[in-house]
Amino acid sequence: MSEIEKQTGPIYIVSGGKGLAGNNMVHSLLIQYPNNNVPVIIVPNIHEEVQLMKLVEKAKQEDGMIAHTMVNRDLRSLLRKLCEEKGVKHIDFMGELADYLDEKLQIPSLQSPGLYREINQQYFDRIEAIEFTLNHDDGLQPQKLHKAEIILTGVSRSGKTPLSVYLAMYGWKVANIPLVNGIDPPKELFEVDPRRVFGLSISHGHLISHRIKRLRSLGNPENTNYIDEHLVMKEIRNANFIFEKGGFTILNVSNKPVETSANEILNIMANRFEYRGRRLDSPYPDVLVE
């Protein structure tokens, strides 16, 4: 056992909620000590005195310390007392500030653990959905397709990515799968719930127009196969075959703004699954109904 391991007991992050705030604070400091070997253990959902008694005893036995973000005043005071009685080092991230606010504001504290995250859950859901969608764009990580709430599939330039990102702004986790002639789509596409899969259908004229713009933006107007009418129509037929094979919902996106296609999908999802409190006429999940 190294000298560091002998001298360093665990740090217990104690919270009445999930312990995320305390964990972030401890790790933001630990990162300043490269190659440290300090165990960090989150102890969430502490609501009873007996939990604190057992924890403090465990920390004493392991020569550990306790960092806590308890917002319940009584439990916070008890934890301080127990640590002092047992000789356990403790850091109170909340107490001094809470005492200051109690004195200055003269407003009763709600003392409700996890309240910040609860109030801001819509924001966290949106961020999580956007991260998921970007990580599953254009066929990435098909093995995780079952975790998507909505799946879009279609040929190149049928609008999968912008529609995916727009839907993610509602808080939906979206994956999209490109369909290319001669390349089989991932098997996972046919293993997920087909009610969640939307095949984007587009006329060959609109598709060619989109592709011409794309080639010009890339400075590659000579890629004639990409815009050849015969080949494009073959791609569309192949895509329609896959849509029907999978039993997917076909959505015509020809000459439609992203907002219109998104609302069509969300209204279909609302009819098929739990409404989830989302208002379908707004792209912003901050505007919700109960």
C-alpha positions as CSV (number, residue, x, y, z in Angstrom):
1,M,0.0,0.0,0.0
2,S,1.4,3.4,-1.0
3,E,2.0,6.3,1.4
4,I,-0.9,8.2,-0.2
5,E,-3.3,5.3,0.2
6,K,-2.3,5.0,3.9
7,Q,-2.9,8.7,4.6
8,T,-6.1,9.3,2.7
9,G,-9.5,8.0,3.8
10,P,-12.7,8.4,1.7
11,I,-14.6,11.6,1.3
12,Y,-18.3,11.0,1.8
13,I,-20.6,13.4,-0.1
14,V,-23.8,13.5,2.1
15,S,-27.0,15.1,0.8
16,G,-30.7,15.0,1.3
17,G,-31.0,15.0,-2.5
18,K,-28.8,13.4,-5.1
19,G,-25.5,14.8,-3.9
20,L,-24.6,16.3,-7.3
21,A,-23.7,19.8,-6.0
22,G,-21.4,18.5,-3.4
23,N,-19.8,15.9,-5.7
24,N,-19.1,18.7,-8.3
25,M,-17.5,20.9,-5.7
26,V,-15.3,18.1,-4.3
27,H,-14.2,16.9,-7.8
28,S,-13.5,20.5,-9.0
29,L,-10.9,20.7,-6.2
30,L,-9.5,17.2,-6.5
31,I,-8.7,17.7,-10.2
32,Q,-6.1,20.2,-9.0
33,Y,-4.2,17.3,-7.5
34,P,-3.1,15.1,-10.4
35,N,-3.0,11.3,-9.8
36,N,-4.6,11.6,-6.4
37,N,-6.1,8.5,-5.0
38,V,-8.9,9.9,-2.8
39,P,-12.1,7.7,-2.9
40,V,-15.2,9.8,-3.2
41,I,-18.5,8.2,-2.2
42,I,-21.9,9.9,-2.7
43,V,-24.4,9.2,0.0
44,P,-27.7,10.6,-1.3
45,N,-31.3,10.8,0.1
46,I,-30.4,11.2,3.7
47,H,-33.7,11.9,5.6
48,E,-33.4,10.2,9.0
49,E,-31.2,10.6,12.0
50,V,-30.3,6.9,12.1
51,Q,-28.8,7.2,8.6
52,L,-26.5,10.0,9.8
53,M,-25.4,8.0,12.9
54,K,-24.4,5.0,10.8
55,L,-22.6,7.1,8.3
56,V,-20.6,9.1,10.9
57,E,-19.6,5.8,12.6
58,K,-18.5,4.4,9.2
59,A,-16.5,7.5,8.4
60,K,-14.7,7.3,11.8
61,Q,-13.8,3.6,11.3
62,E,-12.4,4.4,7.8
63,D,-10.6,7.6,8.8
64,G,-12.7,9.4,6.3
65,M,-14.3,12.8,6.2
66,I,-17.7,14.1,5.4
67,A,-18.6,16.9,3.0
68,H,-22.3,17.7,3.1
69,T,-25.0,19.8,1.4
70,M,-27.8,19.2,3.8
71,V,-30.6,21.8,3.4
72,N,-32.7,20.4,6.3
73,R,-31.6,22.5,9.3
74,D,-32.2,19.9,11.9
75,L,-30.4,17.1,10.1
76,R,-27.5,19.5,9.3
77,S,-27.1,20.4,12.9
78,L,-27.2,16.8,14.0
79,L,-24.6,15.8,11.5
80,R,-22.3,18.6,12.7
81,K,-22.8,17.4,16.3
82,L,-22.2,13.8,15.5
83,C,-19.0,14.6,13.6
84,E,-17.7,16.7,16.4
85,E,-18.5,14.0,19.0
86,K,-16.8,11.3,17.0
87,G,-13.9,13.4,15.9
88,V,-14.8,13.1,12.2
89,K,-13.6,15.9,10.0
90,H,-16.5,17.5,8.2
91,I,-17.1,20.3,5.7
92,D,-20.5,22.0,5.6
93,F,-21.0,23.5,2.1
94,M,-24.5,24.9,2.9
95,G,-24.7,25.8,6.5
96,E,-22.9,29.1,6.8
97,L,-24.7,30.5,3.7
98,A,-28.0,29.2,4.8
99,D,-27.6,30.8,8.3
100,Y,-26.7,34.1,6.6
101,L,-29.7,34.0,4.4
102,D,-32.0,33.0,7.3
103,E,-30.8,36.1,9.2
104,K,-30.9,38.6,6.3
105,L,-34.0,37.5,4.4
106,Q,-36.2,36.7,7.3
107,I,-38.1,34.3,5.1
108,P,-38.7,30.7,6.2
109,S,-36.6,28.2,4.3
110,L,-38.4,25.4,2.4
111,Q,-35.6,23.0,3.4
112,S,-36.6,20.8,0.4
113,P,-33.6,18.7,-0.9
114,G,-33.3,18.6,-4.7
115,L,-35.6,21.6,-5.2
116,Y,-33.2,23.4,-7.6
117,R,-33.0,20.4,-9.9
118,E,-36.7,19.8,-9.7
119,I,-37.5,23.4,-10.7
120,N,-35.0,23.3,-13.5
121,Q,-35.8,19.7,-14.7
122,Q,-37.2,21.0,-18.0
123,Y,-33.8,22.6,-18.7
124,F,-31.9,19.5,-17.8
125,D,-34.1,17.3,-19.9
126,R,-33.6,19.6,-22.9
127,I,-29.8,19.5,-22.5
128,E,-29.8,15.7,-22.1
129,A,-32.0,15.4,-25.2
130,I,-29.8,17.6,-27.3
131,E,-26.6,15.8,-26.2
132,F,-28.3,12.4,-27.0
133,T,-29.4,13.7,-30.4
134,L,-26.1,15.0,-31.4
135,N,-24.4,11.8,-30.3
136,H,-26.8,9.7,-32.4
137,D,-26.8,11.9,-35.6
138,D,-26.4,10.3,-39.0
139,G,-26.4,6.7,-37.9
140,L,-23.9,7.1,-35.0
141,Q,-24.1,4.4,-32.2
142,P,-26.9,2.3,-33.7
143,Q,-26.5,-0.2,-30.9
144,K,-28.1,2.4,-28.6
145,L,-31.0,3.0,-30.9
146,H,-33.4,1.5,-28.4
147,K,-32.8,4.4,-26.1
148,A,-34.2,6.9,-28.6
149,E,-37.7,8.2,-28.1
150,I,-38.0,9.2,-31.8
151,I,-36.1,7.8,-34.7
152,L,-35.9,9.4,-38.1
153,T,-34.7,7.7,-41.2
154,G,-34.5,8.7,-44.9
155,V,-32.1,9.4,-47.8
156,S,-29.3,11.9,-47.7
157,R,-30.6,15.6,-47.6
158,S,-34.2,14.6,-46.6
159,G,-33.8,16.9,-43.6
160,K,-33.1,14.3,-40.8
161,T,-30.5,16.3,-38.9
162,P,-32.3,19.7,-38.6
163,L,-35.6,18.0,-37.8
164,S,-33.8,15.8,-35.1
165,V,-32.3,18.9,-33.5
166,Y,-35.6,20.8,-33.6
167,L,-37.3,17.9,-31.9
168,A,-34.6,17.7,-29.3
169,M,-35.5,21.3,-28.3
170,Y,-38.8,19.8,-27.1
171,G,-36.8,17.5,-24.8
172,W,-37.1,14.4,-27.0
173,K,-34.2,12.1,-27.5
174,V,-33.9,11.6,-31.3
175,A,-31.7,9.4,-33.4
176,N,-31.5,9.4,-37.2
177,I,-30.5,6.7,-39.6
178,P,-29.4,7.5,-43.2
179,L,-30.5,5.2,-46.0
180,V,-28.0,4.6,-48.8
181,N,-28.4,2.3,-51.8
182,G,-26.3,-0.8,-51.5
183,I,-25.8,-0.5,-47.8
184,D,-28.1,-2.3,-45.4
185,P,-29.5,-0.2,-42.6
186,P,-28.5,-1.3,-39.1
187,K,-30.4,-4.3,-37.8
188,E,-31.4,-2.3,-34.7
189,L,-33.7,-0.2,-36.9
190,F,-36.0,-3.1,-37.3
191,E,-35.7,-4.2,-33.6
192,V,-37.1,-1.0,-32.0
193,D,-40.8,-0.1,-31.6
194,P,-41.8,0.9,-35.2
195,R,-44.3,3.4,-33.8
196,R,-41.4,5.5,-32.8
197,V,-39.8,5.4,-36.3
198,F,-40.6,8.0,-38.9
199,G,-39.5,7.6,-42.5
200,L,-39.0,10.9,-44.2
201,S,-40.4,10.8,-47.7
202,I,-39.5,13.6,-50.2
203,S,-40.1,14.2,-53.9
204,H,-37.2,13.7,-56.2
205,G,-37.5,17.2,-57.4
206,H,-37.1,18.7,-54.0
207,L,-34.4,16.2,-53.0
208,I,-32.3,17.1,-56.1
209,S,-32.7,20.8,-55.4
210,H,-31.4,20.3,-51.8
211,R,-28.5,18.2,-53.0
212,I,-27.5,20.8,-55.6
213,K,-27.3,23.4,-52.9
214,R,-25.3,21.1,-50.8
215,L,-22.8,20.3,-53.5
216,R,-22.4,24.0,-54.3
217,S,-21.7,24.8,-50.6
218,L,-19.0,22.0,-50.6
219,G,-17.5,23.3,-53.9
220,N,-18.2,19.9,-55.5
221,P,-20.7,20.5,-58.3
222,E,-19.2,17.6,-60.4
223,N,-20.8,14.8,-58.3
224,T,-23.4,14.0,-60.9
225,N,-24.4,10.6,-59.4
226,Y,-25.6,12.4,-56.3
227,I,-28.1,14.5,-58.3
228,D,-28.8,12.1,-61.2
229,E,-32.6,11.9,-61.5
230,H,-32.7,8.2,-62.3
231,L,-30.4,7.3,-59.3
232,V,-32.2,9.7,-57.0
233,M,-35.6,8.1,-57.8
234,K,-34.1,4.7,-57.2
235,E,-32.9,5.8,-53.8
236,I,-36.4,7.1,-53.0
237,R,-38.0,3.8,-54.0
238,N,-35.5,1.9,-51.9
239,A,-36.2,4.1,-48.9
240,N,-40.0,3.6,-49.3
241,F,-39.4,-0.2,-49.4
242,I,-37.5,0.0,-46.1
243,F,-40.3,2.2,-44.6
244,E,-42.9,-0.4,-45.5
245,K,-40.7,-3.3,-44.5
246,G,-40.3,-1.8,-41.0
247,G,-43.8,-0.7,-40.6
248,F,-42.6,2.8,-40.1
249,T,-44.8,6.0,-40.2
250,I,-44.1,7.7,-43.5
251,L,-43.9,11.5,-43.3
252,N,-43.9,13.6,-46.4
253,V,-41.4,16.4,-45.8
254,S,-41.4,17.8,-49.4
255,N,-41.4,21.6,-49.3
256,K,-42.3,21.7,-45.6
257,P,-40.6,23.9,-43.0
258,V,-39.0,22.0,-40.1
259,E,-41.6,23.3,-37.7
260,T,-44.5,21.8,-39.6
261,S,-42.9,18.3,-39.8
262,A,-41.9,18.5,-36.1
263,N,-45.5,19.3,-35.1
264,E,-46.8,16.4,-37.2
265,I,-44.5,14.0,-35.5
266,L,-45.2,15.3,-32.0
267,N,-48.9,15.2,-32.5
268,I,-48.6,11.6,-33.7
269,M,-46.4,10.8,-30.7
270,A,-48.9,12.4,-28.3
271,N,-51.7,10.2,-29.7
272,R,-49.6,7.1,-29.4
273,F,-47.9,7.6,-26.1
274,E,-48.2,9.5,-22.9
275,Y,-48.6,13.2,-23.6
276,R,-45.6,14.0,-21.2
277,G,-46.9,17.5,-20.6
278,R,-45.4,19.0,-23.7
279,R,-47.2,21.8,-25.5
280,L,-47.0,20.9,-29.2
281,D,-47.4,24.4,-30.6
282,S,-44.1,25.7,-29.1
283,P,-40.6,24.6,-29.9
284,Y,-39.5,25.6,-26.4
285,P,-39.9,23.1,-23.6
286,D,-39.9,26.0,-21.1
287,V,-43.5,26.6,-22.2
288,L,-45.3,23.6,-20.8
289,V,-48.7,22.5,-19.7
290,E,-49.4,20.6,-16.5
